[in-house]
Amino acid sequence: MPLSDFVNTFGQDLRRRHGRRVHKLAIHAGFSCPNRDGSKGRGGCSFCNNVSFSPAARALPETPEQSVAGQIAAGRRVIRKRTGAARYLAYFQAYTNTYGDVERLGALYRAALAQPDVIGIAVGTRPDCVPDAVLDLLCALRDDGHEVWLELGLQSAFDDTLARVNRGHGFADYRHAVLAARGRGLPVCTHLIVGLPGEARREALASLDRVLALGTDALKLHPLHVVRHTLLAKDWRAGGYQPLTMDDYIAIACDLIERTPAHLTYHRVTGTASRDILLAPAWCAKKWAVLNGIEAELRRRGTAQGARAGERIAA
């Protein structure tokens, strides 16, 4: 049985709504981050080497707009061979993709939407970088007929955890951003990291509950992995951080999935890092082993997304 029999996956949701397979293409548009450039801090989050989240991170050609078109073209060639998908969402992923002048943001987003096979955009950002002007821009693009998602990197609902990993924002920033976005009818995908320093199953469940209480349209789960050139890597080498085992992550992910209302979509239930920068845990390089483990555990439990509320995911 596929994972989509147990989880309301974003891929299946897109197929139902658009009548065909739609694939995300990761874009690096040259943005920075207020937690790296000195506006809020330097060095970024303790776990952040952005290459681990965005393989598209690279030197950009003449202009960011040209880079967006070029990255879409390159990604399209790979994806068509691998999956046969012919429609795409441009995923502005690397760093903070609302951190800039609104005119510049609009030019970059529209450069992606100008591609004839790109039906929409997903914009990854921090909860403290979503001013009204940016939300108005995203809503205008949505009103032009494009699919538009705002992806908010919350990671944890606990302010002490966010401070511990040098995140540079608190849960109040997330609350403000998600309510402002959803008040405009703009769909939100919330990112949560499982296994942050000082957190275990209890904190992961509590973070999910706080997110669900405010309202979100989708979720994305990541296991915390230790990658090169990060503060977390130094802590791990010194014995100050112990990553989750794969079995522990699978168990917690399944607990979260069971508690999630069936109508919400899961954009991702695990995350990986490339072997050249991954230090620990080794299983974070094995995407399909983790996905298969989550599917097997949900099947073993005889459960699925929404089970805690007596719901069933749509066929």
Secondary structure, DSSP 8 states (H G I E B T S, - for coil): --GGGTS-BHHHHHHHHHSS-EEEEEE------TTTSSSS-SS--TT--GGGT-TT-----S-HHHHHHHHHHHHHHHHHHHT---EEEEEE-SS-TT-S-HHHHHHHHHHHHTSTTEEEEEEEE-TTS--HHHHHHHHHHHHTT-EEEEEEEEE-S-HHHHHHTT----HHHHHHHHHHHHHTT--EEEEEEES-TT--HHHHHHHHHHHHHH--SEEEEEE--EESSSHHHHHHHTT------HHHHHHHHHHHHHHS-TTSEEEES-----TTTEEE-GGGG-HHHHHHHHHHHHHHHT--TTGGGT-----
